[in-house]
Amino acid sequence: MSAGTNERNTMLKAIKISTATCVFVIIAAVFPAPSAQAAADIMQVAHDSARVAGGARYCNADEELVEEYIGKSEGKIAAMAKDDYEKVVASLEFKNILTAMSAKEPEGGCREFLPTFEKAVKAER
């Protein structure tokens, strides 16, 4: 085999690989995995729930109500998770955001936030 033939074969292999990669990328873009939206939804629930619970903690809401809300939020996250990995990741997101938001006053202030939080928790009972 000559050097020219080896170069040609190498180039053909590279073109085949590049074509296959392009086709895969196009298919993935047109037909995203169905779990992509579910993963985004569970992370949004984790984030939003943690913001509310953290705000309640910052505003010194009744700790029993806060714990009730956290328990329901964790249950919702567990029910939404498609597997243990997703459950762990969403739970970590929840706990991290909860910790951060516990140190920051909710938008609108505690006076506005607390009655809304208490009504929301009691409405879910």
N, C-alpha and C positions, 0 to 999 in steps of 0.2 A: 504494500500500500504506500502511496506517495504522500508527501506532506500536504499537497493540495487536496487530496481526497479526505484526509483526516480533518482538515479545516472545514471542508464542505459538510462532512458528516456532523461535526460539532455545531456548525451553524444551523443545520437542519434540526438537530435536537433542541437547540435553544429556541428556535422559532416555534417548534411544536409545544414546548413547555410554556412559552409566552402566550401562545394562542389558547392553550388550556387554561392558563391563569386568567386571561381576559374573559373567557367564557364563564368561568366560575364567578368572577367578580360581578359580571353583568347579571347572572342568574341570582346571586345573593342580593344584589341591589333591587332587582325587580320583585323577587319573592323573599322578603325577609322572614327569618325564623319566627314561627308563631309565638314563641316564648319571649321574644324581644319586648312586645307590648306588655305582657304579663309581668315581666321583670321590672319594667318601668313603673307599672301600676303599684306593685308591692313596695317599691322604693319610695314612691310618692306618698303612699299611706304611712310608711314608717316615718318619713320626714315630717309630714303634716301633723301626725299624732304626737310626735316628739316635741314639736313646736308648741302645741297646745299644752301638753303636760308640763313642759319646762316653764312656760309662762305661768301656769297655775302654781308651780313650786316657787317661782320668783315672787309671786304676789301673795305667798303664804295662804293659799287656799286650804280648806279643810283637808288634812292629809289623807283621811279615809276616802274622800272623793277623788283625790289625785291618784291614790293607789288603785282604786276601782277603775279609773280611766286607763291607767297604765296596763292593768291586767286585761281589760277588754281590748286594748290596742295590740298587746302581745298575742292575744288569742286570734285576732283578725289577721295579723301577720303570719302566724303559724298556719292558719286555714288557707291563706292565699298562696303560700309557698308550694312550688311544684316538687321540691326535694329538700333534703336537709341542708345542702349547701346554700340554696337561696334563702332558707329560713335563717341560717346563721348570719349571712351577709346583711339581710334586712334587719335582723335583731341588733346587730352591731351598729348599723346606721341609726336605728331608733335610739339606742343607748348613748351614742356619741352626740347626736343632736339634742337629746334630752339634757345631757350634762351642760352643753353649751348654752342652751336656751334658759336653763335654770339661773344663769348669771346675767340675763338681759331682760329688761322690762318689755312686756309685750307692746306691740304697736297700739297706740290709743291709751296706754296706761292701765294700771291695775283696776282703777275704779270702773272703767268701762269693760275690762276683760272678765273680772270675777263673776258678775251675774250671768254673763253669757256662758261661761264655762260650767257653772253650777247647773244651769238649765239644761245644757247639753248632756251632762252626765245623768241627771235625773230622768231625762226623756228617753234614754237608752235602757232604762231598767225594765 
